[in-house]
């Protein structure tokens, strides 16, 4: 029998989830809460058998719902999780970021300790096939990673409902909204927690000529971050959101005493210029120190999965694993603690950029 989802929030990312759930034979969307009329209409087209409701509480009252997906704007995530906890604690996948302010950390800890059902924080980049391949082979290829570099050169923030993604107060800032994915990857790949971070970022090109209710967007469009980890490894992030002409959107490299492994991930196929032919295929490149000579491996992704979203098929694979959790057949792979660390690193990077200070993390922060 299919696992029955209730979905909270069906804007751009929520609709990507709906398209991917439609590809899973063991999943069914039975209820949707989306307050925006335009997004609600699009969601109804993607999930025509789902019941459209007017609130989170109304969705939770539908007995058929087995699990939940939260894909609402960032600043709603925590309050919606708390509302769910107070009414009916179902297994839930919540989109990143888990929260947007340091003031929220006590509430997150209460949720972590007391929520009786699984909470999975959606971190799609972990499940991109080329990134997953790098993670699987990194230890053998490098002999133990000492340096990790993540670069994303991409398009600007897209237009979203109410333009919520134009302001730091609703997103947590670019180092949270965009980069929590990469801080999560750093901890996952290095198997260690951060001890200090320094960053530099700002708004150089994008959105400066836009106004919303008379306010100019303050969301950043570029930055660097350097992170030291307890293991002694170092990691660097480079973000540019006015580089949509690049062949690859994400490039990750990990280097250790035995060699180097890289992955190169193209951006969404719908943005690839048609006059250039087919979009590029993701690659993993292994470069041993001895014998020297790189080995490149194409990592193709099923066209149906590429067409279903902008994350190189990862949303589909993420739901496959979450469904195992709902059925009691597998562990939560991205925990509340993982989501908390990713946001804390992003908030620290924002603060470091604003103050020019190197920030230290307390043990177990």
Kinemage of the C-alpha trace (Angstrom):
@kinemage 1
@onewidth
@group {chain A} dominant
@subgroup {mainchain}
@vectorlist {calphas} color= white
{ca unk a 1} P 0.000 0.000 0.000
{ca unk a 2} L 1.308 3.466 -0.873
{ca unk a 3} L 2.511 5.829 1.849
{ca unk a 4} L 0.156 8.814 1.906
{ca unk a 5} L 1.675 12.292 2.151
{ca unk a 6} L 0.251 15.545 3.405
{ca unk a 7} L 2.158 18.458 1.868
{ca unk a 8} L 2.542 21.888 3.478
{ca unk a 9} L 3.706 24.492 0.973
{ca unk a 10} L 3.605 23.989 -2.799
{ca unk a 11} L 5.619 26.798 -4.282
{ca unk a 12} L 8.547 26.094 -6.574
{ca unk a 13} L 10.275 23.557 -4.313
{ca unk a 14} L 7.026 22.004 -3.152
{ca unk a 15} L 6.039 21.391 -6.758
{ca unk a 16} L 9.376 19.682 -7.373
{ca unk a 17} L 8.541 17.348 -4.506
{ca unk a 18} L 5.093 16.677 -6.008
{ca unk a 19} L 6.577 15.783 -9.403
{ca unk a 20} L 9.050 13.386 -7.812
{ca unk a 21} L 6.478 11.773 -5.544
{ca unk a 22} L 4.380 11.108 -8.642
{ca unk a 23} L 7.291 8.992 -9.954
{ca unk a 24} L 7.337 6.786 -6.854
{ca unk a 25} L 4.872 3.884 -7.079
{ca unk a 26} L 4.768 3.529 -3.300
{ca unk a 27} L 3.885 7.176 -2.535
{ca unk a 28} L 0.659 9.155 -2.893
{ca unk a 29} L -0.161 12.787 -2.079
{ca unk a 30} L -3.587 12.886 -0.408
{ca unk a 31} L -3.698 16.393 1.104
{ca unk a 32} L -2.157 19.796 0.344
{ca unk a 33} L -2.096 23.064 2.286
{ca unk a 34} L -0.956 25.978 0.097
{ca unk a 35} L -2.356 29.447 0.878
{ca unk a 36} L -1.344 31.136 -2.405
{ca unk a 37} L -4.066 30.714 -5.037
{ca unk a 38} L -1.711 30.458 -8.009
{ca unk a 39} L 0.565 27.889 -6.392
{ca unk a 40} L -2.457 25.968 -5.115
{ca unk a 41} L -3.823 25.694 -8.663
{ca unk a 42} L -0.508 24.363 -9.974
{ca unk a 43} L -0.288 21.874 -7.123
{ca unk a 44} L -3.791 20.630 -7.930
{ca unk a 45} L -2.717 19.968 -11.528
{ca unk a 46} L 0.290 17.939 -10.322
{ca unk a 47} L -1.668 16.017 -7.657
{ca unk a 48} L -5.278 15.977 -8.895
{ca unk a 49} L -6.430 13.413 -6.336
{ca unk a 50} L -5.172 15.393 -3.347
{ca unk a 51} L -7.611 17.207 -1.080
{ca unk a 52} L -6.864 20.957 -0.839
{ca unk a 53} L -7.226 22.303 2.705
{ca unk a 54} L -7.075 25.699 4.372
{ca unk a 55} L -4.683 25.156 7.270
{ca unk a 56} L -2.094 22.860 8.815
{ca unk a 57} L -4.640 21.805 11.419
{ca unk a 58} L -7.171 20.858 8.745
{ca unk a 59} L -4.534 18.790 6.957
{ca unk a 60} L -3.606 16.967 10.171
{ca unk a 61} L -7.270 16.128 10.767
{ca unk a 62} L -7.272 13.936 7.643
{ca unk a 63} L -6.868 10.449 9.048
{ca unk a 64} L -5.468 9.003 5.811
{ca unk a 65} L -2.285 11.083 6.037
{ca unk a 66} L 0.694 8.879 6.995
{ca unk a 67} L 3.518 11.423 6.822
{ca unk a 68} L 4.203 15.074 6.103
{ca unk a 69} L 6.351 17.224 3.856
{ca unk a 70} L 7.010 20.866 4.769
{ca unk a 71} L 8.155 22.953 1.797
{ca unk a 72} L 6.918 26.370 2.909
{ca unk a 73} L 9.113 29.512 3.064
{ca unk a 74} L 12.043 29.265 5.485
{ca unk a 75} L 10.640 31.428 8.270
{ca unk a 76} L 7.562 29.190 8.643
{ca unk a 77} L 9.358 25.858 9.130
{ca unk a 78} L 9.897 25.870 12.876
{ca unk a 79} L 6.447 27.174 13.843
{ca unk a 80} L 4.787 24.618 11.573
{ca unk a 81} L 6.818 21.814 13.140
{ca unk a 82} L 5.701 23.017 16.580
{ca unk a 83} L 2.063 23.152 15.458
{ca unk a 84} L 2.348 19.585 14.150
{ca unk a 85} L 3.935 18.476 17.441
{ca unk a 86} L 1.021 19.965 19.368
{ca unk a 87} L -1.670 18.293 17.234
{ca unk a 88} L -0.459 15.059 15.647
{ca unk a 89} L 3.183 14.010 15.527
{ca unk a 90} L 3.623 12.238 12.194
{ca unk a 91} L 6.891 11.410 10.415
{ca unk a 92} L 7.929 14.597 8.648
{ca unk a 93} L 10.404 15.726 6.026
{ca unk a 94} L 11.070 19.443 6.408
{ca unk a 95} L 12.887 21.466 3.791
{ca unk a 96} L 16.092 23.229 4.737
{ca unk a 97} L 16.851 25.426 6.567
{ca unk a 98} L 15.402 24.049 9.764
{ca unk a 99} L 15.311 27.548 11.323
{ca unk a 100} L 16.568 31.048 10.507
{ca unk a 101} L 17.786 32.730 13.717
{ca unk a 102} L 19.990 31.989 16.716
{ca unk a 103} L 16.974 32.900 18.845
{ca unk a 104} L 15.350 29.663 17.622
{ca unk a 105} L 17.948 27.230 18.997
{ca unk a 106} L 16.180 26.503 22.306
{ca unk a 107} L 12.957 25.719 20.433
{ca unk a 108} L 14.848 23.379 18.107
{ca unk a 109} L 16.352 21.557 21.075
{ca unk a 110} L 12.917 21.120 22.642
{ca unk a 111} L 11.634 19.705 19.364
{ca unk a 112} L 14.619 17.365 19.036
{ca unk a 113} L 14.153 15.961 22.530
{ca unk a 114} L 10.370 15.645 22.556
{ca unk a 115} L 9.070 14.970 19.046
{ca unk a 116} L 8.085 11.273 19.113
{ca unk a 117} L 8.179 10.575 15.358
{ca unk a 118} L 11.031 10.810 12.810
{ca unk a 119} L 12.065 14.247 11.500
{ca unk a 120} L 14.133 14.248 8.292
{ca unk a 121} L 15.696 17.552 7.179
{ca unk a 122} L 15.670 17.778 3.381
{ca unk a 123} L 19.257 18.208 2.157
{ca unk a 124} L 18.993 17.393 -1.544
{ca unk a 125} L 22.658 17.915 -2.384
{ca unk a 126} L 23.638 14.782 -0.445
{ca unk a 127} L 21.595 12.700 -2.882
{ca unk a 128} L 22.782 14.095 -6.199
{ca unk a 129} L 24.290 10.985 -7.873
{ca unk a 130} L 27.724 12.538 -8.580
{ca unk a 131} L 27.954 13.924 -5.042
{ca unk a 132} L 26.877 10.575 -3.570
{ca unk a 133} L 29.552 8.849 -5.689
{ca unk a 134} L 32.220 11.261 -4.413
{ca unk a 135} L 31.144 10.679 -0.820
{ca unk a 136} L 31.255 6.896 -1.278
{ca unk a 137} L 34.747 6.881 -2.822
{ca unk a 138} L 36.395 9.824 -1.069
{ca unk a 139} L 38.159 7.900 1.696
{ca unk a 140} L 39.769 5.375 -0.646
{ca unk a 141} L 40.640 7.988 -3.279
{ca unk a 142} L 42.253 10.444 -0.875
{ca unk a 143} L 43.587 8.300 1.959
{ca unk a 144} L 41.811 10.635 4.367
{ca unk a 145} L 40.600 14.080 3.324
{ca unk a 146} L 42.695 17.007 4.481
{ca unk a 147} L 41.250 19.684 2.169
{ca unk a 148} L 37.691 19.986 0.877
{ca unk a 149} L 36.545 22.680 -1.544
{ca unk a 150} L 32.957 23.317 -2.620
{ca unk a 151} L 32.187 25.802 -5.370
{ca unk a 152} L 28.752 26.797 -6.625
{ca unk a 153} L 28.549 29.178 -9.574
{ca unk a 154} L 24.897 29.577 -10.499
{ca unk a 155} L 21.949 31.767 -11.441
{ca unk a 156} L 20.416 34.413 -9.126
{ca unk a 157} L 17.667 33.650 -6.646
{ca unk a 158} L 14.463 32.934 -8.540
{ca unk a 159} L 11.191 34.800 -8.052
{ca unk a 160} L 9.079 33.223 -5.306
{ca unk a 161} L 5.693 33.857 -3.712
{ca unk a 162} L 5.685 37.173 -1.854
{ca unk a 163} L 9.369 37.644 -2.764
{ca unk a 164} L 10.251 36.146 0.602
{ca unk a 165} L 13.691 35.053 -0.619
{ca unk a 166} L 14.860 38.652 -1.162
{ca unk a 167} L 15.352 39.465 2.524
{ca unk a 168} L 17.666 38.149 5.248
{ca unk a 169} L 14.924 38.350 7.880
{ca unk a 170} L 12.872 35.660 6.127
{ca unk a 171} L 15.657 33.451 4.815
{ca unk a 172} L 18.306 33.565 7.511
{ca unk a 173} L 20.610 35.174 4.935
{ca unk a 174} L 22.289 33.647 1.892
{ca unk a 175} L 24.832 31.759 4.008
{ca unk a 176} L 21.854 29.976 5.594
{ca unk a 177} L 19.305 29.825 2.768
{ca unk a 178} L 21.691 28.749 0.016
{ca unk a 179} L 24.797 27.523 1.797
{ca unk a 180} L 23.368 25.335 4.573
{ca unk a 181} L 23.462 22.573 1.924
{ca unk a 182} L 27.218 22.979 1.611
{ca unk a 183} L 27.926 23.251 5.319
{ca unk a 184} L 25.932 20.031 5.734
{ca unk a 185} L 28.068 18.385 3.034
{ca unk a 186} L 31.244 19.503 4.787
{ca unk a 187} L 30.276 17.769 8.044
{ca unk a 188} L 29.035 14.686 6.194
{ca unk a 189} L 32.101 14.267 3.977
{ca unk a 190} L 34.679 15.090 6.670
{ca unk a 191} L 32.855 13.134 9.419
{ca unk a 192} L 33.717 15.909 11.855
{ca unk a 193} L 32.253 19.034 13.431
{ca unk a 194} L 33.542 22.566 12.842
{ca unk a 195} L 35.661 24.406 15.392
{ca unk a 196} L 36.015 27.812 13.697
{ca unk a 197} L 34.821 29.708 10.645
{ca unk a 198} L 35.773 32.860 8.802
{ca unk a 199} L 33.823 34.297 5.891
{ca unk a 200} L 33.451 37.208 3.540
{ca unk a 201} L 30.333 37.891 1.500
{ca unk a 202} L 27.910 40.512 0.298
{ca unk a 203} L 25.624 41.858 -2.399
{ca unk a 204} L 27.554 42.875 -5.514
{ca unk a 205} L 25.289 42.470 -8.556
{ca unk a 206} L 21.861 40.921 -8.026
{ca unk a 207} L 18.563 42.514 -6.909
{ca unk a 208} L 20.006 45.990 -6.166
{ca unk a 209} L 17.507 47.661 -8.519
{ca unk a 210} L 14.487 45.810 -7.082
{ca unk a 211} L 12.058 47.254 -4.540
{ca unk a 212} L 9.361 45.482 -2.535
{ca unk a 213} L 7.020 47.722 -0.540
{ca unk a 214} L 9.708 50.376 -0.912
{ca unk a 215} L 12.446 48.143 0.524
{ca unk a 216} L 15.629 47.142 -1.315
{ca unk a 217} L 16.544 43.450 -1.032
{ca unk a 218} L 19.459 42.761 1.289
{ca unk a 219} L 20.066 39.140 0.262
{ca unk a 220} L 23.730 38.452 -0.663
{ca unk a 221} L 24.845 37.087 -4.007
{ca unk a 222} L 28.440 35.964 -3.421
{ca unk a 223} L 30.860 34.952 -0.708
{ca unk a 224} L 33.634 32.771 0.637
{ca unk a 225} L 33.849 30.746 3.828
{ca unk a 226} L 36.780 28.828 5.340
{ca unk a 227} L 36.053 26.254 8.036
{ca unk a 228} L 38.447 24.387 10.347
{ca unk a 229} L 37.217 21.032 11.643
{ca unk a 230} L 37.959 19.094 14.822
{ca unk a 231} L 39.621 16.373 12.738
{ca unk a 232} L 42.233 18.855 11.503
{ca unk a 233} L 40.739 18.980 8.007
{ca unk a 234} L 39.950 22.276 6.338
{ca unk a 235} L 37.102 23.183 4.020
{ca unk a 236} L 36.333 26.134 1.777
{ca unk a 237} L 33.117 27.318 0.162
{ca unk a 238} L 32.948 29.645 -2.839
{ca unk a 239} L 29.525 30.934 -3.881
{ca unk a 240} L 28.673 33.145 -6.851
{ca unk a 241} L 25.062 33.734 -7.860
{ca unk a 242} L 25.746 35.735 -11.021
{ca unk a 243} L 27.604 33.018 -12.937
{ca unk a 244} L 24.782 31.225 -14.754
{ca unk a 245} L 26.889 30.963 -17.919
{ca unk a 246} L 29.079 28.266 -16.364
{ca unk a 247} L 29.133 24.700 -17.724
{ca unk a 248} L 28.885 23.173 -14.259
{ca unk a 249} L 26.963 24.590 -11.324
{ca unk a 250} L 28.590 22.708 -8.449
{ca unk a 251} L 32.183 21.505 -8.280
{ca unk a 252} L 33.504 19.663 -5.230
{ca unk a 253} L 37.069 18.501 -4.675
{ca unk a 254} L 38.520 16.472 -1.824
{ca unk a 255} L 42.281 15.976 -1.448
{ca unk a 256} L 44.368 13.794 0.851
{ca unk a 257} L 47.767 12.101 0.974
{ca unk a 258} L 46.890 9.512 -1.680
{ca unk a 259} L 45.115 11.690 -4.224
{ca unk a 260} L 42.161 13.801 -5.201
{ca unk a 261} L 38.539 13.153 -6.113
{ca unk a 262} L 36.220 15.698 -7.731
{ca unk a 263} L 32.651 15.886 -8.917
{ca unk a 264} L 31.148 18.301 -11.393
{ca unk a 265} L 27.385 18.803 -11.405
{ca unk a 266} L 25.500 20.685 -14.151
{ca unk a 267} L 22.711 23.085 -13.282
{ca unk a 268} L 19.050 22.569 -14.151
{ca unk a 269} L 18.620 21.420 -17.749
{ca unk a 270} L 15.803 23.932 -18.285
{ca unk a 271} L 18.371 26.746 -18.029
{ca unk a 272} L 20.905 25.228 -20.448
{ca unk a 273} L 21.099 27.224 -23.735
{ca unk a 274} L 19.406 25.118 -26.418
{ca unk a 275} L 21.788 26.271 -29.155
{ca unk a 276} L 24.609 24.466 -27.319
{ca unk a 277} L 22.920 21.085 -27.722
{ca unk a 278} L 22.340 18.592 -24.924
{ca unk a 279} L 23.073 19.698 -21.349
{ca unk a 280} L 26.354 18.481 -19.860
{ca unk a 281} L 26.509 15.194 -17.972
{ca unk a 282} L 27.743 15.087 -14.380
{ca unk a 283} L 31.228 13.695 -13.807
{ca unk a 284} L 33.407 12.267 -11.080
{ca unk a 285} L 37.177 12.509 -11.571
{ca unk a 286} L 39.685 10.515 -9.519
{ca unk a 287} L 43.318 11.688 -9.645
{ca unk a 288} L 45.754 9.482 -7.697
{ca unk a 289} L 49.232 10.748 -6.837
{ca unk a 290} L 50.717 7.387 -7.827
{ca unk a 291} L 50.396 6.359 -10.586
{ca unk a 292} L 49.559 9.825 -11.846
{ca unk a 293} L 46.710 10.265 -14.280
{ca unk a 294} L 43.074 11.319 -13.770
{ca unk a 295} L 40.212 8.916 -14.408
{ca unk a 296} L 36.929 10.584 -15.425
{ca unk a 297} L 33.583 8.824 -14.970
{ca unk a 298} L 30.305 10.088 -16.418
{ca unk a 299} L 27.410 9.932 -13.938
{ca unk a 300} L 24.263 10.105 -16.072
{ca unk a 301} L 20.882 10.644 -14.423
{ca unk a 302} L 17.576 9.328 -15.739
{ca unk a 303} L 15.912 11.965 -17.930
{ca unk a 304} L 12.600 11.589 -16.095
{ca unk a 305} L 14.316 12.534 -12.836
{ca unk a 306} L 16.106 15.500 -14.392
{ca unk a 307} L 12.811 16.741 -15.798
{ca unk a 308} L 11.093 16.387 -12.426
{ca unk a 309} L 13.249 18.978 -10.665
{ca unk a 310} L 16.309 21.187 -10.491
{ca unk a 311} L 18.492 19.043 -8.219
{ca unk a 312} L 20.029 16.391 -10.485
{ca unk a 313} L 17.574 13.675 -9.475
{ca unk a 314} L 18.286 13.963 -5.776
{ca unk a 315} L 14.739 14.774 -4.632
{ca unk a 316} L 13.566 11.398 -5.941
{ca unk a 317} L 16.350 9.464 -4.196
{ca unk a 318} L 15.820 11.380 -0.957
{ca unk a 319} L 12.135 10.395 -0.855
{ca unk a 320} L 13.017 6.760 -1.533
{ca unk a 321} L 15.026 6.750 1.694
{ca unk a 322} L 12.470 8.745 3.658
{ca unk a 323} L 9.771 6.242 2.696
{ca unk a 324} L 11.858 3.496 4.302
{ca unk a 325} L 11.898 5.557 7.511
{ca unk a 326} L 8.122 5.986 7.427
{ca unk a 327} L 7.734 2.205 7.063
{ca unk a 328} L 10.200 1.543 9.869
{ca unk a 329} L 12.751 -0.040 7.520
{ca unk a 330} L 15.604 2.458 7.714
{ca unk a 331} L 17.243 5.239 9.761
{ca unk a 332} L 16.783 8.990 9.457
{ca unk a 333} L 19.827 10.004 7.421
{ca unk a 334} L 19.555 13.794 7.910
{ca unk a 335} L 18.663 14.447 11.528
{ca unk a 336} L 17.510 17.510 13.439
{ca unk a 337} L 21.086 17.769 14.718
{ca unk a 338} L 22.411 17.776 11.145
{ca unk a 339} L 19.925 20.484 10.228
{ca unk a 340} L 20.835 22.491 13.325
{ca unk a 341} L 24.578 22.369 12.572
{ca unk a 342} L 24.026 23.455 8.960
{ca unk a 343} L 22.095 26.542 10.092
{ca unk a 344} L 24.535 27.396 12.890
{ca unk a 345} L 27.423 27.294 10.413
{ca unk a 346} L 25.495 29.511 8.010
{ca unk a 347} L 24.584 32.022 10.699
{ca unk a 348} L 28.210 32.091 11.859
{ca unk a 349} L 29.366 32.711 8.283
{ca unk a 350} L 26.891 35.596 7.999
{ca unk a 351} L 28.169 37.078 11.269
{ca unk a 352} L 31.824 36.611 10.351
{ca unk a 353} L 31.223 38.397 7.044
{ca unk a 354} L 29.501 41.292 8.778
{ca unk a 355} L 32.019 41.721 11.603
{ca unk a 356} L 35.296 40.568 10.050
{ca unk a 357} L 35.815 38.210 12.986
{ca unk a 358} L 36.833 34.579 13.107
{ca unk a 359} L 34.116 32.746 15.045
{ca unk a 360} L 34.703 29.734 17.278
{ca unk a 361} L 32.172 26.957 17.828
{ca unk a 362} L 31.650 25.590 21.315
{ca unk a 363} L 32.095 21.848 21.649
{ca unk a 364} L 28.779 20.192 20.790
{ca unk a 365} L 27.292 23.523 19.712
